[in-house]
Amino acid sequence: MIYQIDYISHSYWDANCTIAGENISLNDAEWLGLQKLKNIPDSNLPSLLQGYIGEILKGFCIICEMKEIIRLVDFFNRDNSGIDVTSRSSD
C-alpha cells in the first residue's frame, strides 16, 4: 500500500535489533506493506496502478462468468422442468 501523507514520518517505523551479536535495521512499515510514495523510484500514476488494474479486470471477468453460469443453470433447470423458456410473458 502506498501513502502520501506528509505528517507520517517513514523513519518513525525504523527498528534496530541485535540478534546473535549482529545489528539488523528494519522498517516495520515496509514489513507491513506500507511504502512512502517519495521513496519509490519511477513513481508516476500509471506505473503505480499497473498491478491494481489487472486485479480489477480479473475480478470483473470472474463476476461476468459467474453471472453467465447462473443464467445457463437457470435456463437448463427451467427447460428440464417443462416451463416454456422461449416465451416471455409480462404477467
Contact map, one row per residue, 1 for C-alpha under 8 A:
1110000000000000000000000000000011100000000000000000000000000000000000000000000000000000000
1111000000000000000000000000000001111000000000000000000000000000000000000000000000000000000
1111100000000000000000000000000001111000000000000000000000000000000000000000000000000000000
0111110000000000000000000000000000011100000000000000000000000000000000000000000000000000000
0011111100000000000000000000000000000000000000000000000000000000000000000000000000000000000
0001111110000000000000000000000000000000000000000000000000000000000000000000000000000000000
0000111110000000000000000000000000000000000000000000000000000000000000000000000000000000000
0000111111010000000000000000000000000000000000000000000000000000000000000000000000000000000
0000011111111000000000000000000000000000000000000000000000000000000000000000000000000000000
0000000111111100000000000000100000010000000000000000000000000000000000000000000000000000000
0000000011111100000000000010000000000000000000000000000000000000000000000000000000000000000
0000000111111100000000000000000000000000000000000000000000000000000000000000000000000000000
0000000011111110000000000011100000000000000000000000000000000000000000000000000000000000000
0000000001111111000000001111000000000000000000000000000000000000000000000000000000000000000
0000000000001111100000001111000000000000000000000000000000000000000000000000000000000000000
0000000000000111110000111100000000000000000000000000000000000000000000000000000000000000000
0000000000000011111000111100000000000000000000000000000000000000000000000000000000000000000
0000000000000001111111110000000000000000000000000000000000000000000000000000000000000000000
0000000000000000111111110000000000000000000000000000000000000000000000000000000000000000000
0000000000000000011111000000000000000000000000000000000000000000000000000000000000000000000
0000000000000000011111100000000000000000000000000000000000000000000000000000000000000000000
0000000000000000011111110000000000000000000000000000000000000000000000000000000000000000000
0000000000000001111011111000000000000000000000000000000000000000000000000000000000000000000
0000000000000001111001111100000000000000000000000000000000000000000000000000000000000000000
0000000000000111100000111110000000000000000000000000000000000000000000000000000000000000000
0000000000000111100000011111000000000000000000000000000000000000000000000000000000000000000
0000000000101110000000001111111000000000000000000000000000000000000000000000000000000000000
0000000000001110000000000111111100000000000000000000000000000000000000000000000000000000000
0000000001001000000000000011111111100000000000000000000000000000000000000000000000000000000
0000000000000000000000000011111111100000000000000000000000000000000000000000000000000000000
0000000000000000000000000011111111000000000000000000000000000000000000000000000000000000000
0000000000000000000000000001111111000000000000000000000000000000000000000000000000000000000
1000000000000000000000000000111111100000000000000000000000000000000000000000000000000000000
1110000000000000000000000000111111110000000000000000000000000000000000000000000000000000000
1110000000000000000000000000110011111011000000000000000000000000000000000000000000000000000
0111000001000000000000000000000001111111000000000000000000000000000000000000000000000000000
0111000000000000000000000000000000111111001000000000000000000000000000000000000000000000000
0001000000000000000000000000000000011111101000000000000000000000000000000000000000000000000
0000000000000000000000000000000000111111100000000000000000000000000000000000000000000000000
0000000000000000000000000000000000111111111000000000000000000000000000000000000000000000000
0000000000000000000000000000000000000111111000000000000000000000000000000000000000000000000
0000000000000000000000000000000000000001111100100000000000000000000000000000000000000000000
0000000000000000000000000000000000001101111110110000000000000000000000000000000000000000000
0000000000000000000000000000000000000000011111110000000000000000000000000000000000000000000
0000000000000000000000000000000000000000001111111000000000000000000000000000000000000000000
0000000000000000000000000000000000000000000111111100000000000000000000000000000000000000000
0000000000000000000000000000000000000000011111111100000000000000000000000000000000000000000
0000000000000000000000000000000000000000001111111110000000000000000000000000000000000000000
0000000000000000000000000000000000000000000011111111100000000000000000000000000000000000000
0000000000000000000000000000000000000000000001111111110000000000000000000000000000000000000
0000000000000000000000000000000000000000000000011111111000000000000000000000000000000000000
0000000000000000000000000000000000000000000000001111111100000000000000000000000000000000000
0000000000000000000000000000000000000000000000001111111110000000000000000000000000000000000
0000000000000000000000000000000000000000000000000111111111000000000000000000000000000000000
0000000000000000000000000000000000000000000000000011111111100000000000000000000000000000000
0000000000000000000000000000000000000000000000000001111111110000000000000000000000000000000
0000000000000000000000000000000000000000000000000000111111111000000000000000000000000000000
0000000000000000000000000000000000000000000000000000011111111100000000000000000000000000000
0000000000000000000000000000000000000000000000000000001111111110000000000000000000000000000
0000000000000000000000000000000000000000000000000000000111111111000000000000000000000000000
0000000000000000000000000000000000000000000000000000000011111111100000000000000000000000000
0000000000000000000000000000000000000000000000000000000001111111110000000000000000000000000
0000000000000000000000000000000000000000000000000000000000111111111000000000000000000000000
0000000000000000000000000000000000000000000000000000000000011111111100000000000000000000000
0000000000000000000000000000000000000000000000000000000000001111111110000000000000000000000
0000000000000000000000000000000000000000000000000000000000000111111111000000000000000000000
0000000000000000000000000000000000000000000000000000000000000011111111100000000000000000000
0000000000000000000000000000000000000000000000000000000000000001111111110000000000000000000
0000000000000000000000000000000000000000000000000000000000000000111111111000000000000000000
0000000000000000000000000000000000000000000000000000000000000000011111111100000000000000000
0000000000000000000000000000000000000000000000000000000000000000001111111110000000000000000
0000000000000000000000000000000000000000000000000000000000000000000111111111000000000000000
0000000000000000000000000000000000000000000000000000000000000000000011111111100000000000000
0000000000000000000000000000000000000000000000000000000000000000000001111111110000000000000
0000000000000000000000000000000000000000000000000000000000000000000000111111111000001000000
0000000000000000000000000000000000000000000000000000000000000000000000011111111100000000000
0000000000000000000000000000000000000000000000000000000000000000000000001111111110000000000
0000000000000000000000000000000000000000000000000000000000000000000000000111111111111000000
0000000000000000000000000000000000000000000000000000000000000000000000000011111111111000000
0000000000000000000000000000000000000000000000000000000000000000000000000001111111100000000
0000000000000000000000000000000000000000000000000000000000000000000000000000111111100000000
0000000000000000000000000000000000000000000000000000000000000000000000000000011111110000000
0000000000000000000000000000000000000000000000000000000000000000000000000000011111111000000
0000000000000000000000000000000000000000000000000000000000000000000000000000011001111110000
0000000000000000000000000000000000000000000000000000000000000000000000000010011000111111000
0000000000000000000000000000000000000000000000000000000000000000000000000000000000011111000
0000000000000000000000000000000000000000000000000000000000000000000000000000000000011111100
0000000000000000000000000000000000000000000000000000000000000000000000000000000000001111110
0000000000000000000000000000000000000000000000000000000000000000000000000000000000000011111
0000000000000000000000000000000000000000000000000000000000000000000000000000000000000001111
0000000000000000000000000000000000000000000000000000000000000000000000000000000000000000111
